[in-house]
């Protein structure tokens, strides 16, 4: 039974080989090899440029990450100083109010310490 299929297999193999050769020659006619190589080289150059850009971005990211911690520390210190300044401004305002109050009391005391004016002197 196997021998019956042998001629058919040989014929099929020959047909497939012919078809494959036909496809290969069609591809050779359709594709300009020099242009294909040029495009491939261009893609390779762009790939290298993209890889170089990615490397540069990675370095930039590391630099930014390295700066984040010190900047956060500086921001915290500045925030603490601003809070302290706000408290000092509040205290200064309270001191100004106390000073005005003391001046008003002093003025009031000086008015109270004056001898009363004679009754006929005002007219």
ZAGU-420741 format. One line per 10 residues: number of its first residue (from 1); for each residue x, y, z of N, C-alpha, C, O, CB. Coordinates in steps of 0.02 Angstrom, whole numbers, plus 50000, padded with zeros to 5 digits. Glycine has a CB too. Layout:
// residues N
NUM) X Y Z X Y Z X Y Z X Y Z X Y Z; ... .
***
This chain:
// residues 123
1) 50042 49941 50000 50000 50000 50000 50044 50062 50000 50028 50112 49967 49952 50000 50061; 50100 50060 50036 50146 50116 50042 50176 50132 49973 50188 50190 49958 50201 50101 50093; 50187 50082 49934 50218 50092 49869 50170 50127 49821 50192 50159 49773 50241 50026 49839; 50106 50121 49834 50058 50153 49790 50061 50229 49798 50049 50266 49750 49987 50128 49806; 50076 50253 49858 50077 50325 49871 50143 50357 49854 50147 50419 49849 50060 50338 49944; 50196 50319 49844 50262 50346 49831 50264 50390 49769 50291 50445 49772 50312 50289 49824; 50235 50368 49712 50237 50413 49654 50198 50478 49668 50218 50531 49645 50209 50378 49593; 50144 50472 49704 50104 50532 49719 50142 50579 49765 50139 50640 49757 50037 50512 49752; 50179 50551 49812 50219 50593 49858 50276 50627 49820 50290 50686 49832 50248 50551 49916; 50307 50591 49776 50361 50620 49736 50334 50677 49693 50366 50729 49687 50395 50567 49692 .
11) 50277 50666 49664 50246 50718 49622 50228 50778 49664 50238 50835 49643 50184 50690 49587; 50201 50766 49723 50182 50820 49769 50244 50859 49791 50244 50920 49795 50145 50792 49831; 50298 50822 49805 50361 50854 49825 50388 50898 49769 50412 50953 49781 50413 50801 49846; 50384 50873 49708 50407 50911 49650 50365 50973 49641 50391 51027 49627 50406 50867 49587; 50299 50966 49647 50254 51024 49641 50268 51076 49695 50269 51136 49680 50181 51001 49644; 50279 51054 49756 50293 51101 49811 50360 51136 49799 50366 51196 49813 50294 51064 49878; 50409 51100 49775 50474 51131 49761 50468 51183 49706 50497 51237 49711 50525 51077 49741; 50430 51166 49654 50419 51214 49599 50383 51277 49625 50401 51333 49607 50379 51182 49542; 50332 51266 49667 50294 51323 49695 50339 51366 49739 50336 51427 49735 50233 51298 49735; 50380 51334 49779 50425 51371 49824 50475 51411 49783 50489 51469 49799 50462 51322 49871 .
21) 50503 51382 49730 50550 51418 49688 50515 51476 49652 50544 51530 49644 50581 51371 49636; 50454 51465 49632 50415 51518 49599 50403 51576 49647 50410 51634 49629 50348 51490 49573; 50384 51560 49710 50373 51611 49761 50438 51649 49776 50438 51710 49783 50345 51580 49826; 50494 51613 49781 50558 51645 49796 50577 51693 49740 50600 51748 49754 50612 51592 49805; 50567 51672 49677 50585 51717 49622 50537 51777 49620 50558 51832 49603 50582 51679 49554; 50474 51767 49637 50425 51822 49640 50445 51872 49694 50440 51933 49685 50353 51795 49653; 50467 51846 49751 50489 51890 49806 50551 51929 49783 50556 51989 49796 50505 51849 49870; 50598 51896 49750 50658 51930 49726 50640 51985 49677 50672 52038 49678 50705 51880 49693; 50591 51974 49634 50571 52026 49587 50533 52082 49621 50539 52140 49601 50527 51995 49531; 50494 52066 49673 50452 52116 49707 50493 52160 49754 50479 52220 49761 50397 52081 49746 .
31) 50543 52131 49786 50580 52168 49838 50648 52188 49809 50687 52147 49786 50589 52125 49902; 50660 52253 49812 50726 52279 49793 50772 52266 49853 50764 52296 49905 50724 52355 49773; 50821 52222 49844 50864 52201 49899 50903 52260 49927 50909 52267 49988 50913 52146 49876; 50929 52304 49884 50967 52361 49909 50923 52408 49950 50944 52434 50002 50997 52400 49850; 50862 52418 49926 50816 52461 49963 50798 52428 50030 50793 52462 50081 50752 52474 49921; 50788 52363 50029 50773 52326 50091 50830 52333 50141 50819 52344 50200 50759 52252 50076; 50891 52326 50117 50949 52334 50161 50954 52405 50187 50970 52415 50246 51014 52315 50124; 50940 52454 50145 50942 52523 50166 50890 52537 50221 50905 52570 50270 50930 52569 50106; 50830 52511 50210 50777 52520 50260 50797 52485 50325 50786 52512 50380 50709 52493 50234; 50825 52426 50319 50846 52389 50379 50900 52426 50417 50898 52430 50478 50871 52320 50359 .
41) 50948 52456 50380 51001 52494 50412 50971 52557 50446 50991 52575 50501 51055 52515 50360; 50923 52589 50412 50890 52647 50442 50854 52629 50506 50856 52667 50555 50842 52678 50392; 50821 52573 50505 50785 52551 50566 50835 52537 50621 50823 52555 50679 50743 52487 50551; 50891 52507 50604 50943 52493 50654 50970 52558 50684 50981 52562 50744 51000 52452 50623; 50981 52609 50641 51006 52673 50666 50954 52705 50713 50972 52732 50766 51022 52721 50608; 50892 52703 50693 50839 52732 50735 50834 52693 50800 50821 52722 50853 50771 52732 50698; 50842 52629 50797 50839 52588 50858 50896 52608 50905 50885 52614 50966 50844 52512 50840; 50956 52619 50877 51012 52641 50919 50998 52710 50949 51014 52722 51007 51077 52643 50877; 50968 52754 50909 50952 52821 50934 50900 52817 50990 50906 52851 51041 50926 52866 50877; 50851 52775 50981 50799 52766 51032 50829 52736 51095 50812 52758 51150 50741 52721 51005 .
51) 50873 52687 51087 50905 52657 51146 50948 52709 51182 50948 52711 51244 50949 52597 51125; 50984 52750 51144 51024 52803 51174 50980 52853 51211 50997 52875 51266 51066 52839 51120; 50924 52870 51181 50877 52916 51213 50849 52886 51277 50841 52920 51327 50820 52934 51164; 50833 52822 51274 50807 52787 51334 50860 52787 51389 50844 52797 51448 50786 52715 51317; 50923 52776 51371 50977 52778 51420 50982 52848 51451 50990 52855 51512 51044 52758 51388; 50978 52899 51409 50981 52968 51434 50922 52983 51481 50931 53015 51533 50981 53018 51376; 50864 52959 51462 50805 52969 51505 50813 52932 51572 50791 52957 51624 50740 52946 51470; 50843 52874 51570 50854 52837 51633 50902 52875 51678 50891 52878 51739 50882 52766 51617; 50954 52904 51649 51001 52944 51689 50965 53006 51717 50975 53024 51775 51062 52966 51645; 50924 53038 51676 50886 53096 51699 50839 53077 51756 50834 53114 51806 50845 53126 51641 .
61) 50806 53020 51750 50761 52997 51803 50800 52984 51867 50776 53001 51921 50725 52933 51781; 50859 52954 51862 50900 52942 51922 50921 53007 51954 50920 53014 52015 50961 52900 51904; 50939 53056 51912 50959 53122 51938 50901 53155 51974 50909 53182 52029 50984 53167 51881; 50842 53151 51944 50782 53181 51976 50767 53146 52041 50750 53178 52091 50721 53176 51928; 50772 53081 52042 50759 53043 52103 50810 53061 52157 50792 53067 52216 50761 52967 52089; 50872 53070 52137 50924 53089 52185 50912 53158 52214 50930 53171 52272 50993 53086 52152; 50880 53202 52176 50867 53270 52200 50803 53274 52242 50795 53321 52281 50862 53318 52142; 50759 53227 52234 50695 53230 52268 50702 53230 52344 50670 53271 52378 50651 53171 52247; 50744 53186 52371 50752 53182 52444 50780 53246 52474 50751 53272 52521 50796 53123 52461; 50836 53273 52447 50860 53335 52476 50811 53393 52468 50804 53434 52513 50926 53354 52443 .
71) 50776 53396 52412 50728 53449 52402 50670 53443 52451 50644 53494 52475 50702 53449 52330; 50649 53382 52465 50596 53372 52514 50618 53396 52582 50579 53427 52619 50575 53298 52516; 50681 53382 52599 50708 53404 52663 50709 53480 52667 50691 53509 52718 50778 53375 52674; 50731 53512 52613 50733 53585 52611 50662 53614 52616 50651 53663 52652 50767 53610 52546; 50615 53583 52581 50546 53606 52584 50518 53600 52655 50481 53644 52677 50502 53566 52535; 50535 53547 52690 50511 53539 52759 50541 53593 52804 50506 53622 52845 50530 53469 52786; 50607 53607 52795 50639 53659 52836 50609 53727 52821 50597 53767 52867 50715 53660 52822; 50596 53742 52758 50565 53806 52740 50495 53811 52770 50476 53863 52797 50562 53814 52663; 50458 53756 52766 50391 53756 52796 50393 53769 52871 50352 53806 52897 50356 53689 52782; 50441 53738 52905 50449 53749 52977 50466 53822 52992 50440 53851 53039 50503 53701 53006 .
81) 50511 53851 52951 50529 53921 52962 50470 53968 52948 50461 54018 52983 50588 53940 52916; 50430 53951 52898 50371 53992 52884 50321 53988 52941 50291 54038 52960 50338 53970 52819; 50312 53929 52970 50268 53922 53028 50294 53963 53086 50256 53996 53121 50261 53848 53048; 50360 53959 53097 50391 53997 53151 50382 54072 53139 50368 54110 53186 50466 53980 53158; 50391 54094 53077 50382 54164 53060 50310 54187 53073 50299 54241 53098 50401 54178 52987; 50262 54145 53055 50192 54162 53067 50178 54171 53141 50142 54216 53162 50145 54108 53037; 50208 54127 53183 50198 54133 53256 50231 54197 53281 50203 54231 53324 50229 54071 53292; 50290 54213 53255 50324 54274 53277 50284 54336 53256 50280 54384 53294 50394 54277 53247; 50254 54335 53197 50212 54391 53175 50152 54399 53220 50132 54455 53236 50190 54381 53102; 50122 54343 53240 50065 54346 53287 50087 54376 53353 50051 54418 53382 50035 54276 53298 .
91) 50145 54355 53379 50169 54382 53442 50185 54456 53436 50170 54495 53481 50232 54344 53465; 50214 54477 53380 50230 54547 53369 50166 54589 53368 50164 54644 53396 50269 54557 53303; 50114 54563 53336 50050 54599 53334 50020 54605 53405 49993 54657 53423 50001 54564 53287; 50026 54551 53443 50001 54555 53513 50040 54606 53553 50012 54643 53592 50005 54485 53547; 50107 54607 53543 50148 54656 53578 50129 54728 53559 50128 54772 53601 50223 54644 53564; 50115 54739 53495 50093 54806 53473 50028 54826 53507 50020 54883 53529 50084 54807 53396; 49982 54778 53512 49919 54793 53546 49930 54808 53619 49899 54853 53647 49869 54734 53538; 49974 54769 53651 49990 54783 53722 50022 54851 53730 50008 54887 53778 50036 54729 53750; 50066 54869 53683 50099 54935 53686 50048 54991 53679 50050 55040 53715 50152 54941 53632; 50002 54983 53632 49949 55034 53624 49905 55038 53686 49885 55093 53708 49905 55018 53562 .
101) 49891 54980 53715 49851 54979 53776 49888 55015 53833 49858 55053 53870 49834 54906 53797; 49954 55001 53839 49994 55034 53891 49996 55110 53880 49991 55148 53927 50066 55005 53893; 50003 55131 53817 50003 55203 53803 49936 55235 53820 49934 55290 53847 50020 55215 53729; 49883 55200 53804 49816 55225 53819 49807 55231 53895 49780 55281 53920 49761 55180 53788; 49829 55179 53931 49823 55181 54005 49866 55237 54034 49844 55272 54080 49845 55113 54035; 49925 55247 54008 49969 55300 54031 49937 55369 54019 49938 55412 54062 50038 55296 53996; 49907 55377 53960 49874 55440 53944 49815 55450 53992 49803 55506 54016 49850 55440 53870; 49778 55397 54003 49720 55401 54049 49743 55420 54119 49711 55461 54152 49682 55334 54050; 49797 55389 54143 49823 55405 54210 49845 55478 54214 49834 55512 54264 49882 55359 54228; 49877 55502 54161 49899 55572 54162 49839 55619 54164 49841 55671 54196 49943 55588 54100 .
111) 49785 55600 54131 49724 55641 54134 49694 55639 54204 49668 55690 54227 49673 55616 54083; 49697 55582 54236 49668 55576 54303 49711 55612 54355 49685 55635 54406 49661 55502 54322; 49776 55617 54343 49821 55649 54391 49820 55725 54387 49847 55758 54431 49892 55625 54380; 49790 55754 54337 49787 55826 54330 49741 55855 54384 49691 55824 54404 49762 55846 54259; 49760 55912 54407 49714 55943 54455 49651 55966 54418 49653 55985 54359 49749 56004 54490; 49596 55964 54451 49535 55985 54418 49539 56059 54398 49569 56100 54434 49474 55973 54464; 49511 56076 54345 49512 56144 54320 49461 56186 54360 49408 56161 54379 49495 56146 54243; 49479 56250 54374 49431 56292 54410 49366 56298 54370 49366 56294 54308 49461 56362 54425; 49313 56309 54405 49248 56307 54372 49237 56366 54326 49201 56358 54276 49194 56306 54424; 49262 56419 54337 49250 56476 54295 49302 56482 54240 49295 56525 54196 49250 56539 54337 .
121) 49352 56442 54240 49407 56450 54192 49386 56427 54122 49414 56449 54072 49468 56412 54215; 49338 56382 54119 49320 56355 54053 49277 56402 54013 49273 56392 53952 49284 56291 54061; 49243 56454 54043 49198 56497 54007 49226 56558 53981 49191 56598 53950 49143 56513 54047 .
***
